[in-house]
């Protein structure tokens, strides 16, 4: 059985302060996030900010968003998301200045490339992956 694209279809990183979290991820990943419109009837306790993604053309990878939702608490120990990078050491070098904490500097996972791990300002752990 084959999967035509990445089997991960979506991810959400739960946050408490959307403006702070948006600035953190935009700074570390050098990207621009976009608000994701909510369905009609959604309450004010729910907010999404989407990572860049070309879902229309089914580009490789998956879409995802920062999510602020009442009743969901962010923090380490949940889902671990890895962001693809040219050289994960570059993005890792931006983590502390952006308000996060570098948990583990870039290291080899030969033959699968390199990873670095960090905690965002809400305590969510995420990873950075590159082949060089």
C-alpha positions in Angstrom: 0.0 0.0 0.0 1.5 3.4 -0.9 0.8 6.9 0.3 0.8 9.6 -2.4 2.0 12.3 0.0 3.2 12.8 3.5 0.9 10.7 5.8 0.8 13.5 8.4 -2.1 15.6 7.3 -2.2 18.4 9.9 -0.7 19.5 13.2 -1.6 22.0 15.9 0.8 23.5 18.5 -1.3 24.7 21.5 -0.3 28.2 22.9 -1.6 30.6 25.5 -0.4 33.9 23.9 -0.9 33.9 20.1 1.0 37.1 19.4 4.1 36.0 21.4 4.0 32.5 19.8 3.5 33.8 16.3 6.5 36.2 16.7 8.6 33.3 18.1 7.9 30.9 15.2 8.2 33.6 12.5 11.5 34.6 13.9 13.0 31.2 14.3 11.8 29.7 11.0 12.0 33.0 9.0 8.5 32.7 7.8 5.2 34.7 7.8 2.2 33.0 9.3 -1.4 33.8 8.3 -4.6 33.9 10.3 -6.8 30.9 9.5 -10.5 31.9 9.3 -12.7 30.0 11.8 -16.0 28.3 10.8 -19.1 30.3 11.3 -20.4 29.9 14.8 -17.0 29.4 16.4 -16.7 31.0 19.8 -14.1 33.6 20.9 -12.1 31.0 22.8 -10.5 29.7 19.6 -7.8 31.2 17.4 -5.6 29.7 14.7 -2.5 31.0 13.0 -1.4 28.9 10.0 2.2 28.0 9.0 2.9 28.5 5.3 1.8 25.6 3.2 0.8 25.0 -0.4 -2.1 22.6 0.2 -3.8 23.6 -3.0 -1.1 22.0 -5.1 -0.4 19.2 -2.6 3.2 20.1 -2.1 5.2 17.6 0.1 4.8 18.0 3.8 1.8 18.9 5.9 -0.1 21.9 7.0 -0.4 23.1 10.6 -1.2 25.9 12.9 -0.7 27.5 16.2 -3.9 27.0 18.1 -5.2 28.9 21.1 -8.3 27.1 22.5 -9.8 27.2 25.9 -9.3 23.9 27.8 -6.1 22.9 26.0 -2.8 23.4 27.9 0.4 23.7 26.0 3.7 22.1 27.2 6.3 19.4 26.7 5.3 15.8 26.5 2.7 16.0 23.7 3.2 15.6 20.0 6.7 16.4 18.7 6.7 18.2 15.4 9.8 18.5 13.3 10.2 21.5 10.9 12.3 20.8 7.8 15.3 23.1 7.3 18.3 23.5 4.9 20.6 23.5 8.0 18.8 23.1 11.3 21.7 24.7 13.1 20.7 28.1 11.5 17.2 28.0 12.9 18.4 26.6 16.2 20.7 29.6 16.6 17.6 31.9 16.6 15.6 30.1 19.3 17.0 31.8 22.5 16.9 35.3 21.0 13.3 34.7 19.9 12.2 33.8 23.5 12.5 30.0 23.5 15.0 27.6 25.0 17.3 25.3 23.0 16.9 21.9 24.5 19.5 20.1 22.4 21.8 21.7 19.9 22.1 20.2 16.4 23.3 16.6 16.4 23.7 13.8 13.9 21.0 11.1 13.5 23.1 9.4 10.7 22.2 8.3 8.1 19.0 10.4 8.5 20.6 13.9 8.8 20.6 16.1 11.8 18.1 17.4 14.3 17.9 20.1 17.1 15.2 20.3 19.8 13.8 23.4 21.4 11.1 24.6 23.7 8.9 27.4 22.5 7.7 30.2 24.9 4.7 28.1 26.0 6.9 25.1 26.8 6.0 23.0 23.7 8.9 20.9 22.5 9.5 20.9 18.7 12.3 19.7 16.5 14.3 21.0 13.5 15.5 18.5 10.9 18.0 18.9 8.0 20.1 16.6 5.9 23.3 18.7 6.4 
